[in-house]
Amino acid sequence: MDIKAKIDEVVNKVKSDKGFAEKFQKEPIKAVEEVLGVDLPDDAIKNIVDGVKAKVNVDGIMGKIGGLFGGNK
């Protein structure tokens, strides 16, 4: 699995789908599994979740999705 590609895929979905962004905020592991289409151990998914959160912050879309991560991660 190309983790970087999966992170980019989830980031694009967070950016383009407000409902998914809200789901990612509430249940990030389940949201990522939904995009991946597989049920992986939470430890494996956590790396992708952390990568998505970092990329969302770097891309500067925090304000566009309503402070999804509380501005402190």
mmCIF file of the N, C-alpha and C atoms, coordinates in Angstrom:
data_MODEL
# 
_entry.id   MODEL 
# 
loop_
_atom_site.group_PDB 
_atom_site.id 
_atom_site.type_symbol 
_atom_site.label_atom_id 
_atom_site.label_alt_id 
_atom_site.label_comp_id 
_atom_site.label_asym_id 
_atom_site.label_entity_id 
_atom_site.label_seq_id 
_atom_site.pdbx_PDB_ins_code 
_atom_site.Cartn_x 
_atom_site.Cartn_y 
_atom_site.Cartn_z 
_atom_site.occupancy 
_atom_site.B_iso_or_equiv 
_atom_site.pdbx_formal_charge 
_atom_site.auth_seq_id 
_atom_site.auth_comp_id 
_atom_site.auth_asym_id 
_atom_site.auth_atom_id 
_atom_site.pdbx_PDB_model_num 
ATOM 1   N N  . MET A 1 1  ? 0.854   -1.185 0.000  1.00 0.00 ? 1  MET A N  1 
ATOM 2   C CA . MET A 1 1  ? 0.000   0.000  0.000  1.00 0.00 ? 1  MET A CA 1 
ATOM 3   C C  . MET A 1 1  ? 0.892   1.238  0.000  1.00 0.00 ? 1  MET A C  1 
ATOM 4   N N  . ASP A 1 2  ? 0.624   2.141  -0.901 1.00 0.00 ? 2  ASP A N  1 
ATOM 5   C CA . ASP A 1 2  ? 1.354   3.405  -0.971 1.00 0.00 ? 2  ASP A CA 1 
ATOM 6   C C  . ASP A 1 2  ? 0.707   4.388  0.018  1.00 0.00 ? 2  ASP A C  1 
ATOM 7   N N  . ILE A 1 3  ? 1.302   4.500  1.188  1.00 0.00 ? 3  ILE A N  1 
ATOM 8   C CA . ILE A 1 3  ? 0.703   5.310  2.258  1.00 0.00 ? 3  ILE A CA 1 
ATOM 9   C C  . ILE A 1 3  ? 0.581   6.766  1.839  1.00 0.00 ? 3  ILE A C  1 
ATOM 10  N N  . LYS A 1 4  ? 1.606   7.314  1.177  1.00 0.00 ? 4  LYS A N  1 
ATOM 11  C CA . LYS A 1 4  ? 1.538   8.711  0.748  1.00 0.00 ? 4  LYS A CA 1 
ATOM 12  C C  . LYS A 1 4  ? 0.352   8.942  -0.191 1.00 0.00 ? 4  LYS A C  1 
ATOM 13  N N  . ALA A 1 5  ? 0.141   8.022  -1.105 1.00 0.00 ? 5  ALA A N  1 
ATOM 14  C CA . ALA A 1 5  ? -0.986  8.145  -2.037 1.00 0.00 ? 5  ALA A CA 1 
ATOM 15  C C  . ALA A 1 5  ? -2.313  8.076  -1.289 1.00 0.00 ? 5  ALA A C  1 
ATOM 16  N N  . LYS A 1 6  ? -2.388  7.192  -0.299 1.00 0.00 ? 6  LYS A N  1 
ATOM 17  C CA . LYS A 1 6  ? -3.624  7.071  0.477  1.00 0.00 ? 6  LYS A CA 1 
ATOM 18  C C  . LYS A 1 6  ? -3.871  8.327  1.295  1.00 0.00 ? 6  LYS A C  1 
ATOM 19  N N  . ILE A 1 7  ? -2.807  8.901  1.868  1.00 0.00 ? 7  ILE A N  1 
ATOM 20  C CA . ILE A 1 7  ? -2.948  10.158 2.612  1.00 0.00 ? 7  ILE A CA 1 
ATOM 21  C C  . ILE A 1 7  ? -3.491  11.233 1.681  1.00 0.00 ? 7  ILE A C  1 
ATOM 22  N N  . ASP A 1 8  ? -2.907  11.342 0.485  1.00 0.00 ? 8  ASP A N  1 
ATOM 23  C CA . ASP A 1 8  ? -3.374  12.349 -0.478 1.00 0.00 ? 8  ASP A CA 1 
ATOM 24  C C  . ASP A 1 8  ? -4.838  12.114 -0.857 1.00 0.00 ? 8  ASP A C  1 
ATOM 25  N N  . GLU A 1 9  ? -5.213  10.856 -1.007 1.00 0.00 ? 9  GLU A N  1 
ATOM 26  C CA . GLU A 1 9  ? -6.595  10.524 -1.352 1.00 0.00 ? 9  GLU A CA 1 
ATOM 27  C C  . GLU A 1 9  ? -7.557  10.981 -0.253 1.00 0.00 ? 9  GLU A C  1 
ATOM 28  N N  . VAL A 1 10 ? -7.194  10.730 0.998  1.00 0.00 ? 10 VAL A N  1 
ATOM 29  C CA . VAL A 1 10 ? -8.053  11.121 2.118  1.00 0.00 ? 10 VAL A CA 1 
ATOM 30  C C  . VAL A 1 10 ? -8.084  12.640 2.241  1.00 0.00 ? 10 VAL A C  1 
ATOM 31  N N  . VAL A 1 11 ? -6.939  13.300 2.080  1.00 0.00 ? 11 VAL A N  1 
ATOM 32  C CA . VAL A 1 11 ? -6.889  14.768 2.150  1.00 0.00 ? 11 VAL A CA 1 
ATOM 33  C C  . VAL A 1 11 ? -7.810  15.368 1.090  1.00 0.00 ? 11 VAL A C  1 
ATOM 34  N N  . ASN A 1 12 ? -7.763  14.839 -0.117 1.00 0.00 ? 12 ASN A N  1 
ATOM 35  C CA . ASN A 1 12 ? -8.630  15.359 -1.183 1.00 0.00 ? 12 ASN A CA 1 
ATOM 36  C C  . ASN A 1 12 ? -10.100 15.190 -0.827 1.00 0.00 ? 12 ASN A C  1 
ATOM 37  N N  . LYS A 1 13 ? -10.435 14.072 -0.207 1.00 0.00 ? 13 LYS A N  1 
ATOM 38  C CA . LYS A 1 13 ? -11.831 13.842 0.184  1.00 0.00 ? 13 LYS A CA 1 
ATOM 39  C C  . LYS A 1 13 ? -12.232 14.792 1.316  1.00 0.00 ? 13 LYS A C  1 
ATOM 40  N N  . VAL A 1 14 ? -11.330 15.027 2.268  1.00 0.00 ? 14 VAL A N  1 
ATOM 41  C CA . VAL A 1 14 ? -11.613 15.979 3.352  1.00 0.00 ? 14 VAL A CA 1 
ATOM 42  C C  . VAL A 1 14 ? -11.866 17.367 2.773  1.00 0.00 ? 14 VAL A C  1 
ATOM 43  N N  . LYS A 1 15 ? -11.058 17.754 1.788  1.00 0.00 ? 15 LYS A N  1 
ATOM 44  C CA . LYS A 1 15 ? -11.187 19.081 1.176  1.00 0.00 ? 15 LYS A CA 1 
ATOM 45  C C  . LYS A 1 15 ? -12.475 19.233 0.372  1.00 0.00 ? 15 LYS A C  1 
ATOM 46  N N  . SER A 1 16 ? -12.889 18.158 -0.290 1.00 0.00 ? 16 SER A N  1 
ATOM 47  C CA . SER A 1 16 ? -13.993 18.288 -1.243 1.00 0.00 ? 16 SER A CA 1 
ATOM 48  C C  . SER A 1 16 ? -15.353 17.863 -0.703 1.00 0.00 ? 16 SER A C  1 
ATOM 49  N N  . ASP A 1 17 ? -15.383 17.210 0.440  1.00 0.00 ? 17 ASP A N  1 
ATOM 50  C CA . ASP A 1 17 ? -16.632 16.648 0.951  1.00 0.00 ? 17 ASP A CA 1 
ATOM 51  C C  . ASP A 1 17 ? -16.805 17.036 2.414  1.00 0.00 ? 17 ASP A C  1 
ATOM 52  N N  . LYS A 1 18 ? -17.645 18.042 2.646  1.00 0.00 ? 18 LYS A N  1 
ATOM 53  C CA . LYS A 1 18 ? -17.819 18.549 4.011  1.00 0.00 ? 18 LYS A CA 1 
ATOM 54  C C  . LYS A 1 18 ? -18.348 17.460 4.950  1.00 0.00 ? 18 LYS A C  1 
ATOM 55  N N  . GLY A 1 19 ? -19.250 16.629 4.464  1.00 0.00 ? 19 GLY A N  1 
ATOM 56  C CA . GLY A 1 19 ? -19.774 15.542 5.290  1.00 0.00 ? 19 GLY A CA 1 
ATOM 57  C C  . GLY A 1 19 ? -18.677 14.570 5.697  1.00 0.00 ? 19 GLY A C  1 
ATOM 58  N N  . PHE A 1 20 ? -17.786 14.271 4.753  1.00 0.00 ? 20 PHE A N  1 
ATOM 59  C CA . PHE A 1 20 ? -16.675 13.385 5.077  1.00 0.00 ? 20 PHE A CA 1 
ATOM 60  C C  . PHE A 1 20 ? -15.718 14.068 6.045  1.00 0.00 ? 20 PHE A C  1 
ATOM 61  N N  . ALA A 1 21 ? -15.495 15.370 5.867  1.00 0.00 ? 21 ALA A N  1 
ATOM 62  C CA . ALA A 1 21 ? -14.616 16.112 6.777  1.00 0.00 ? 21 ALA A CA 1 
ATOM 63  C C  . ALA A 1 21 ? -15.149 16.039 8.204  1.00 0.00 ? 21 ALA A C  1 
ATOM 64  N N  . GLU A 1 22 ? -16.457 16.143 8.349  1.00 0.00 ? 22 GLU A N  1 
ATOM 65  C CA . GLU A 1 22 ? -17.058 16.036 9.678  1.00 0.00 ? 22 GLU A CA 1 
ATOM 66  C C  . GLU A 1 22 ? -16.902 14.623 10.241 1.00 0.00 ? 22 GLU A C  1 
ATOM 67  N N  . LYS A 1 23 ? -17.073 13.629 9.373  1.00 0.00 ? 23 LYS A N  1 
ATOM 68  C CA . LYS A 1 23 ? -16.888 12.248 9.824  1.00 0.00 ? 23 LYS A CA 1 
ATOM 69  C C  . LYS A 1 23 ? -15.438 12.020 10.235 1.00 0.00 ? 23 LYS A C  1 
ATOM 70  N N  . PHE A 1 24 ? -14.503 12.565 9.457  1.00 0.00 ? 24 PHE A N  1 
ATOM 71  C CA . PHE A 1 24 ? -13.083 12.429 9.778  1.00 0.00 ? 24 PHE A CA 1 
ATOM 72  C C  . PHE A 1 24 ? -12.778 13.061 11.131 1.00 0.00 ? 24 PHE A C  1 
ATOM 73  N N  . GLN A 1 25 ? -13.427 14.178 11.407 1.00 0.00 ? 25 GLN A N  1 
ATOM 74  C CA . GLN A 1 25 ? -13.224 14.855 12.692 1.00 0.00 ? 25 GLN A CA 1 
ATOM 75  C C  . GLN A 1 25 ? -13.705 13.967 13.845 1.00 0.00 ? 25 GLN A C  1 
ATOM 76  N N  . LYS A 1 26 ? -14.861 13.346 13.682 1.00 0.00 ? 26 LYS A N  1 
ATOM 77  C CA . LYS A 1 26 ? -15.466 12.569 14.764 1.00 0.00 ? 26 LYS A CA 1 
ATOM 78  C C  . LYS A 1 26 ? -14.856 11.181 14.902 1.00 0.00 ? 26 LYS A C  1 
ATOM 79  N N  . GLU A 1 27 ? -14.636 10.520 13.778 1.00 0.00 ? 27 GLU A N  1 
ATOM 80  C CA . GLU A 1 27 ? -14.146 9.136  13.786 1.00 0.00 ? 27 GLU A CA 1 
ATOM 81  C C  . GLU A 1 27 ? -13.101 8.962  12.678 1.00 0.00 ? 27 GLU A C  1 
ATOM 82  N N  . PRO A 1 28 ? -11.903 9.514  12.889 1.00 0.00 ? 28 PRO A N  1 
ATOM 83  C CA . PRO A 1 28 ? -10.918 9.505  11.800 1.00 0.00 ? 28 PRO A CA 1 
ATOM 84  C C  . PRO A 1 28 ? -10.525 8.111  11.324 1.00 0.00 ? 28 PRO A C  1 
ATOM 85  N N  . ILE A 1 29 ? -10.414 7.161  12.220 1.00 0.00 ? 29 ILE A N  1 
ATOM 86  C CA . ILE A 1 29 ? -10.001 5.818  11.812 1.00 0.00 ? 29 ILE A CA 1 
ATOM 87  C C  . ILE A 1 29 ? -11.063 5.178  10.919 1.00 0.00 ? 29 ILE A C  1 
ATOM 88  N N  . LYS A 1 30 ? -12.326 5.281  11.315 1.00 0.00 ? 30 LYS A N  1 
ATOM 89  C CA . LYS A 1 30 ? -13.410 4.727  10.494 1.00 0.00 ? 30 LYS A CA 1 
ATOM 90  C C  . LYS A 1 30 ? -13.502 5.445  9.150  1.00 0.00 ? 30 LYS A C  1 
ATOM 91  N N  . ALA A 1 31 ? -13.296 6.756  9.156  1.00 0.00 ? 31 ALA A N  1 
ATOM 92  C CA . ALA A 1 31 ? -13.364 7.520  7.908  1.00 0.00 ? 31 ALA A CA 1 
ATOM 93  C C  . ALA A 1 31 ? -12.266 7.081  6.942  1.00 0.00 ? 31 ALA A C  1 
ATOM 94  N N  . VAL A 1 32 ? -11.060 6.890  7.454  1.00 0.00 ? 32 VAL A N  1 
ATOM 95  C CA . VAL A 1 32 ? -9.955  6.454  6.600  1.00 0.00 ? 32 VAL A CA 1 
ATOM 96  C C  . VAL A 1 32 ? -10.220 5.047  6.075  1.00 0.00 ? 32 VAL A C  1 
ATOM 97  N N  . GLU A 1 33 ? -10.713 4.166  6.928  1.00 0.00 ? 33 GLU A N  1 
ATOM 98  C CA . GLU A 1 33 ? -11.033 2.807  6.472  1.00 0.00 ? 33 GLU A CA 1 
ATOM 99  C C  . GLU A 1 33 ? -12.071 2.843  5.357  1.00 0.00 ? 33 GLU A C  1 
ATOM 100 N N  . GLU A 1 34 ? -13.012 3.779  5.455  1.00 0.00 ? 34 GLU A N  1 
ATOM 101 C CA . GLU A 1 34 ? -14.038 3.916  4.415  1.00 0.00 ? 34 GLU A CA 1 
ATOM 102 C C  . GLU A 1 34 ? -13.397 4.249  3.074  1.00 0.00 ? 34 GLU A C  1 
ATOM 103 N N  . VAL A 1 35 ? -12.442 5.166  3.075  1.00 0.00 ? 35 VAL A N  1 
ATOM 104 C CA . VAL A 1 35 ? -11.782 5.562  1.834  1.00 0.00 ? 35 VAL A CA 1 
ATOM 105 C C  . VAL A 1 35 ? -10.907 4.425  1.308  1.00 0.00 ? 35 VAL A C  1 
ATOM 106 N N  . LEU A 1 36 ? -10.201 3.761  2.213  1.00 0.00 ? 36 LEU A N  1 
ATOM 107 C CA . LEU A 1 36 ? -9.309  2.669  1.799  1.00 0.00 ? 36 LEU A CA 1 
ATOM 108 C C  . LEU A 1 36 ? -10.074 1.444  1.336  1.00 0.00 ? 36 LEU A C  1 
ATOM 109 N N  . GLY A 1 37 ? -11.267 1.261  1.880  1.00 0.00 ? 37 GLY A N  1 
ATOM 110 C CA . GLY A 1 37 ? -12.068 0.107  1.524  1.00 0.00 ? 37 GLY A CA 1 
ATOM 111 C C  . GLY A 1 37 ? -11.617 -1.177 2.208  1.00 0.00 ? 37 GLY A C  1 
ATOM 112 N N  . VAL A 1 38 ? -10.820 -1.028 3.265  1.00 0.00 ? 38 VAL A N  1 
ATOM 113 C CA . VAL A 1 38 ? -10.344 -2.193 4.014  1.00 0.00 ? 38 VAL A CA 1 
ATOM 114 C C  . VAL A 1 38 ? -10.405 -1.898 5.505  1.00 0.00 ? 38 VAL A C  1 
ATOM 115 N N  . ASP A 1 39 ? -10.475 -2.977 6.276  1.00 0.00 ? 39 ASP A N  1 
ATOM 116 C CA . ASP A 1 39 ? -10.465 -2.857 7.730  1.00 0.00 ? 39 ASP A CA 1 
ATOM 117 C C  . ASP A 1 39 ? -9.083  -3.276 8.211  1.00 0.00 ? 39 ASP A C  1 
ATOM 118 N N  . LEU A 1 40 ? -8.261  -2.298 8.576  1.00 0.00 ? 40 LEU A N  1 
ATOM 119 C CA . LEU A 1 40 ? -6.910  -2.565 9.054  1.00 0.00 ? 40 LEU A CA 1 
ATOM 120 C C  . LEU A 1 40 ? -6.844  -2.332 10.556 1.00 0.00 ? 40 LEU A C  1 
ATOM 121 N N  . PRO A 1 41 ? -5.813  -2.840 11.212 1.00 0.00 ? 41 PRO A N  1 
ATOM 122 C CA . PRO A 1 41 ? -5.643  -2.548 12.640 1.00 0.00 ? 41 PRO A CA 1 
ATOM 123 C C  . PRO A 1 41 ? -5.530  -1.037 12.859 1.00 0.00 ? 41 PRO A C  1 
ATOM 124 N N  . ASP A 1 42 ? -6.084  -0.569 13.970 1.00 0.00 ? 42 ASP A N  1 
ATOM 125 C CA . ASP A 1 42 ? -6.076  0.861  14.262 1.00 0.00 ? 42 ASP A CA 1 
ATOM 126 C C  . ASP A 1 42 ? -4.666  1.450  14.227 1.00 0.00 ? 42 ASP A C  1 
ATOM 127 N N  . ASP A 1 43 ? -3.665  0.666  14.641 1.00 0.00 ? 43 ASP A N  1 
ATOM 128 C CA . ASP A 1 43 ? -2.278  1.164  14.626 1.00 0.00 ? 43 ASP A CA 1 
ATOM 129 C C  . ASP A 1 43 ? -1.838  1.530  13.210 1.00 0.00 ? 43 ASP A C  1 
ATOM 130 N N  . ALA A 1 44 ? -2.207  0.716  12.247 1.00 0.00 ? 44 ALA A N  1 
ATOM 131 C CA . ALA A 1 44 ? -1.831  0.975  10.861 1.00 0.00 ? 44 ALA A CA 1 
ATOM 132 C C  . ALA A 1 44 ? -2.551  2.206  10.324 1.00 0.00 ? 44 ALA A C  1 
ATOM 133 N N  . ILE A 1 45 ? -3.810  2.349  10.650 1.00 0.00 ? 45 ILE A N  1 
ATOM 134 C CA . ILE A 1 45 ? -4.606  3.481  10.176 1.00 0.00 ? 45 ILE A CA 1 
ATOM 135 C C  . ILE A 1 45 ? -4.147  4.783  10.837 1.00 0.00 ? 45 ILE A C  1 
ATOM 136 N N  . LYS A 1 46 ? -3.698  4.722  12.079 1.00 0.00 ? 46 LYS A N  1 
ATOM 137 C CA . LYS A 1 46 ? -3.291  5.925  12.817 1.00 0.00 ? 46 LYS A CA 1 
ATOM 138 C C  . LYS A 1 46 ? -2.201  6.683  12.076 1.00 0.00 ? 46 LYS A C  1 
ATOM 139 N N  . ASN A 1 47 ? -1.267  5.981  11.436 1.00 0.00 ? 47 ASN A N  1 
ATOM 140 C CA . ASN A 1 47 ? -0.220  6.661  10.663 1.00 0.00 ? 47 ASN A CA 1 
ATOM 141 C C  . ASN A 1 47 ? -0.823  7.466  9.523  1.00 0.00 ? 47 ASN A C  1 
ATOM 142 N N  . ILE A 1 48 ? -1.830  6.923  8.881  1.00 0.00 ? 48 ILE A N  1 
ATOM 143 C CA . ILE A 1 48 ? -2.489  7.640  7.795  1.00 0.00 ? 48 ILE A CA 1 
ATOM 144 C C  . ILE A 1 48 ? -3.271  8.827  8.346  1.00 0.00 ? 48 ILE A C  1 
ATOM 145 N N  . VAL A 1 49 ? -3.988  8.623  9.459  1.00 0.00 ? 49 VAL A N  1 
ATOM 146 C CA . VAL A 1 49 ? -4.745  9.711  10.096 1.00 0.00 ? 49 VAL A CA 1 
ATOM 147 C C  . VAL A 1 49 ? -3.797  10.859 10.453 1.00 0.00 ? 49 VAL A C  1 
ATOM 148 N N  . ASP A 1 50 ? -2.670  10.529 11.065 1.00 0.00 ? 50 ASP A N  1 
ATOM 149 C CA . ASP A 1 50 ? -1.700  11.566 11.443 1.00 0.00 ? 50 ASP A CA 1 
ATOM 150 C C  . ASP A 1 50 ? -1.165  12.295 10.215 1.00 0.00 ? 50 ASP A C  1 
ATOM 151 N N  . GLY A 1 51 ? -0.915  11.553 9.149  1.00 0.00 ? 51 GLY A N  1 
ATOM 152 C CA . GLY A 1 51 ? -0.446  12.170 7.908  1.00 0.00 ? 51 GLY A CA 1 
ATOM 153 C C  . GLY A 1 51 ? -1.481  13.091 7.299  1.00 0.00 ? 51 GLY A C  1 
ATOM 154 N N  . VAL A 1 52 ? -2.732  12.689 7.345  1.00 0.00 ? 52 VAL A N  1 
ATOM 155 C CA . VAL A 1 52 ? -3.816  13.535 6.819  1.00 0.00 ? 52 VAL A CA 1 
ATOM 156 C C  . VAL A 1 52 ? -3.923  14.816 7.637  1.00 0.00 ? 52 VAL A C  1 
ATOM 157 N N  . LYS A 1 53 ? -3.904  14.686 8.964  1.00 0.00 ? 53 LYS A N  1 
ATOM 158 C CA . LYS A 1 53 ? -3.994  15.871 9.822  1.00 0.00 ? 53 LYS A CA 1 
ATOM 159 C C  . LYS A 1 53 ? -2.845  16.834 9.539  1.00 0.00 ? 53 LYS A C  1 
ATOM 160 N N  . ALA A 1 54 ? -1.635  16.311 9.395  1.00 0.00 ? 54 ALA A N  1 
ATOM 161 C CA . ALA A 1 54 ? -0.479  17.156 9.110  1.00 0.00 ? 54 ALA A CA 1 
ATOM 162 C C  . ALA A 1 54 ? -0.628  17.839 7.757  1.00 0.00 ? 54 ALA A C  1 
ATOM 163 N N  . LYS A 1 55 ? -1.063  17.100 6.759  1.00 0.00 ? 55 LYS A N  1 
ATOM 164 C CA . LYS A 1 55 ? -1.206  17.675 5.415  1.00 0.00 ? 55 LYS A CA 1 
ATOM 165 C C  . LYS A 1 55 ? -2.316  18.708 5.376  1.00 0.00 ? 55 LYS A C  1 
ATOM 166 N N  . VAL A 1 56 ? -3.407  18.466 6.067  1.00 0.00 ? 56 VAL A N  1 
ATOM 167 C CA . VAL A 1 56 ? -4.500  19.442 6.119  1.00 0.00 ? 56 VAL A CA 1 
ATOM 168 C C  . VAL A 1 56 ? -3.990  20.739 6.736  1.00 0.00 ? 56 VAL A C  1 
ATOM 169 N N  . ASN A 1 57 ? -3.216  20.638 7.799  1.00 0.00 ? 57 ASN A N  1 
ATOM 170 C CA . ASN A 1 57 ? -2.657  21.834 8.434  1.00 0.00 ? 57 ASN A CA 1 
ATOM 171 C C  . ASN A 1 57 ? -1.698  22.553 7.495  1.00 0.00 ? 57 ASN A C  1 
ATOM 172 N N  . VAL A 1 58 ? -0.831  21.822 6.816  1.00 0.00 ? 58 VAL A N  1 
ATOM 173 C CA . VAL A 1 58 ? 0.142   22.412 5.902  1.00 0.00 ? 58 VAL A CA 1 
ATOM 174 C C  . VAL A 1 58 ? -0.543  23.095 4.732  1.00 0.00 ? 58 VAL A C  1 
ATOM 175 N N  . ASP A 1 59 ? -1.592  22.497 4.230  1.00 0.00 ? 59 ASP A N  1 
ATOM 176 C CA . ASP A 1 59 ? -2.299  23.065 3.086  1.00 0.00 ? 59 ASP A CA 1 
ATOM 177 C C  . ASP A 1 59 ? -3.113  24.301 3.448  1.00 0.00 ? 59 ASP A C  1 
ATOM 178 N N  . GLY A 1 60 ? -3.217  24.609 4.721  1.00 0.00 ? 60 GLY A N  1 
ATOM 179 C CA . GLY A 1 60 ? -3.891  25.823 5.148  1.00 0.00 ? 60 GLY A CA 1 
ATOM 180 C C  . GLY A 1 60 ? -5.386  25.824 4.955  1.00 0.00 ? 60 GLY A C  1 
ATOM 181 N N  . ILE A 1 61 ? -6.014  24.664 5.053  1.00 0.00 ? 61 ILE A N  1 
ATOM 182 C CA . ILE A 1 61 ? -7.461  24.638 4.848  1.00 0.00 ? 61 ILE A CA 1 
ATOM 183 C C  . ILE A 1 61 ? -8.211  24.570 6.162  1.00 0.00 ? 61 ILE A C  1 
ATOM 184 N N  . MET A 1 62 ? -7.509  24.755 7.255  1.00 0.00 ? 62 MET A N  1 
ATOM 185 C CA . MET A 1 62 ? -8.147  24.674 8.566  1.00 0.00 ? 62 MET A CA 1 
ATOM 186 C C  . MET A 1 62 ? -9.402  25.542 8.634  1.00 0.00 ? 62 MET A C  1 
ATOM 187 N N  . GLY A 1 63 ? -9.304  26.794 8.236  1.00 0.00 ? 63 GLY A N  1 
ATOM 188 C CA . GLY A 1 63 ? -10.438 27.697 8.318  1.00 0.00 ? 63 GLY A CA 1 
ATOM 189 C C  . GLY A 1 63 ? -11.584 27.286 7.415  1.00 0.00 ? 63 GLY A C  1 
ATOM 190 N N  . LYS A 1 64 ? -11.258 26.673 6.276  1.00 0.00 ? 64 LYS A N  1 
ATOM 191 C CA . LYS A 1 64 ? -12.280 26.278 5.311  1.00 0.00 ? 64 LYS A CA 1 
ATOM 192 C C  . LYS A 1 64 ? -13.141 25.136 5.820  1.00 0.00 ? 64 LYS A C  1 
ATOM 193 N N  . ILE A 1 65 ? -12.607 24.342 6.715  1.00 0.00 ? 65 ILE A N  1 
ATOM 194 C CA . ILE A 1 65 ? -13.388 23.217 7.231  1.00 0.00 ? 65 ILE A CA 1 
ATOM 195 C C  . ILE A 1 65 ? -13.736 23.414 8.694  1.00 0.00 ? 65 ILE A C  1 
ATOM 196 N N  . GLY A 1 66 ? -13.797 24.646 9.091  1.00 0.00 ? 66 GLY A N  1 
ATOM 197 C CA . GLY A 1 66 ? -14.311 24.981 10.417 1.00 0.00 ? 66 GLY A CA 1 
ATOM 198 C C  . GLY A 1 66 ? -13.434 24.567 11.578 1.00 0.00 ? 66 GLY A C  1 
ATOM 199 N N  . GLY A 1 67 ? -12.114 24.720 11.420 1.00 0.00 ? 67 GLY A N  1 
ATOM 200 C CA . GLY A 1 67 ? -11.246 24.373 12.529 1.00 0.00 ? 67 GLY A CA 1 
ATOM 201 C C  . GLY A 1 67 ? -11.345 22.909 12.906 1.00 0.00 ? 67 GLY A C  1 
ATOM 202 N N  . LEU A 1 68 ? -11.408 22.057 11.916 1.00 0.00 ? 68 LEU A N  1 
ATOM 203 C CA . LEU A 1 68 ? -11.638 20.631 12.080 1.00 0.00 ? 68 LEU A CA 1 
ATOM 204 C C  . LEU A 1 68 ? -10.794 19.983 13.169 1.00 0.00 ? 68 LEU A C  1 
ATOM 205 N N  . PHE A 1 69 ? -9.564  20.427 13.310 1.00 0.00 ? 69 PHE A N  1 
ATOM 206 C CA . PHE A 1 69 ? -8.680  19.781 14.279 1.00 0.00 ? 69 PHE A CA 1 
ATOM 207 C C  . PHE A 1 69 ? -8.366  20.677 15.464 1.00 0.00 ? 69 PHE A C  1 
ATOM 208 N N  . GLY A 1 70 ? -9.159  21.682 15.687 1.00 0.00 ? 70 GLY A N  1 
ATOM 209 C CA . GLY A 1 70 ? -9.024  22.524 16.859 1.00 0.00 ? 70 GLY A CA 1 
ATOM 210 C C  . GLY A 1 70 ? -7.795  23.414 16.838 1.00 0.00 ? 70 GLY A C  1 
ATOM 211 N N  . GLY A 1 71 ? -7.068  23.434 15.735 1.00 0.00 ? 71 GLY A N  1 
ATOM 212 C CA . GLY A 1 71 ? -5.933  24.321 15.585 1.00 0.00 ? 71 GLY A CA 1 
ATOM 213 C C  . GLY A 1 71 ? -4.712  23.949 16.409 1.00 0.00 ? 71 GLY A C  1 
ATOM 214 N N  . ASN A 1 72 ? -4.730  22.809 17.090 1.00 0.00 ? 72 ASN A N  1 
ATOM 215 C CA . ASN A 1 72 ? -3.584  22.497 17.924 1.00 0.00 ? 72 ASN A CA 1 
ATOM 216 C C  . ASN A 1 72 ? -2.897  21.195 17.537 1.00 0.00 ? 72 ASN A C  1 
ATOM 217 N N  . LYS A 1 73 ? -3.147  20.680 16.365 1.00 0.00 ? 73 LYS A N  1 
ATOM 218 C CA . LYS A 1 73 ? -2.441  19.468 15.918 1.00 0.00 ? 73 LYS A CA 1 
ATOM 219 C C  . LYS A 1 73 ? -1.987  19.634 14.498 1.00 0.00 ? 73 LYS A C  1 
# 
